[in-house]
Each structure stands twice: as structure tokens, then as C-alpha cells.
């Protein structure tokens, strides 16, 4: 896999703990690079590189306001992530139904 493909793969993008932490921070809303970089012992260019990888993977969107770049989570997960999650939705749906059935029996 070439570096360009690695950057475009959502699973490889979220494999890095710093990128996962950035995604967690973006759950609270759109933020500039400076705010995202605050808790990390990294330079702004290093944080920008992590954001670039997340953007190429389709996990983050960028918006420019003047000279500032604001980042937010992309509301649509990449297709490969969505397809992978579908398999687990079926699994968890069945498991939760069984749990509900079990709990209902305990009430009777």
C-alpha cells in the first residue's frame, strides 16, 4: 500500500492514538487547529499533518474563515467504514434483542 492510499484509508487513519484523540475533540464541534493542538505535545505543523490524514480519509472537513482553518467531523462516514459497521449492527441487534428477551422473562 502506498503512503497516499494509507492516508486515504479510514481504518489506518483511526489507528493512530493522536488522530483518535483529535476526532474525540471534534465531537464537541468545529474547532481551529490551535484549539485542537492545545492538549498535545506537538507542533502546529505536526497537528496539521494529522488533520490532513483525517481529511483525506474522509473523517474530517475543513472550512476556511479568513486566514483560519476550522475543522469538524464529516457527517457522512466513508463507505468502507459504513459497510464494515453494517455487519456488526446485525450482530449487536440480535444480541440486544436476546438481552431484552432475557430481561423480560425475569420480570414475569
FENRA-V344636 format. One record per backbone hydrogen bond with DSSP energy under -0.5 kcal/mol. CO is the residue of the C=O (numbers start at 1). NH is the residue of the N-H. E is the energy in kcal/mol with one decimal. If there is no record, write none. Layout:
CO|NH|E  CO|NH|E
This chain:
2|6|-2.3  3|7|-2.1  4|8|-1.2  5|9|-0.7  6|9|-0.7  8|10|-0.6  9|13|-2.1  10|14|-2.2  11|15|-0.5  12|15|-0.6  13|16|-0.7  16|20|-2.1  17|21|-2.2  18|22|-2.2  19|23|-2.3  20|24|-2.3  21|25|-2.1  22|26|-1.9  23|27|-0.8  24|27|-0.8  25|28|-1.2  26|29|-1.7  26|73|-0.5  31|71|-3.0  32|36|-2.1  33|37|-2.6  34|38|-0.9  37|40|-1.7  40|42|-1.4  43|47|-2.0  44|48|-2.8  45|49|-2.0  46|50|-1.8  47|51|-2.3  48|52|-2.2  49|53|-1.9  50|54|-2.1  51|55|-2.6  52|56|-2.6  53|57|-1.7  54|59|-2.5  54|60|-1.0  55|58|-1.4  59|74|-2.5  61|72|-1.9  63|70|-3.7  65|68|-2.0  68|65|-2.9  68|70|-0.5  69|33|-0.9  70|63|-2.6  71|31|-2.5  72|61|-3.0  75|77|-0.6  78|81|-0.5  78|82|-2.4  79|83|-2.7  80|84|-1.9  81|85|-2.5  82|86|-1.6  83|87|-0.9  84|87|-0.6  84|88|-0.8  85|89|-2.2  86|90|-1.7  87|91|-1.3  88|92|-3.1  89|93|-2.5  90|94|-2.1  91|95|-2.3  92|96|-2.8  93|97|-1.8  94|98|-2.5  95|99|-2.3  96|100|-2.4  97|101|-2.7  98|102|-2.4  99|103|-2.6  100|104|-2.5  101|105|-2.0  102|106|-1.5  103|107|-1.0  104|108|-0.8  105|108|-0.6
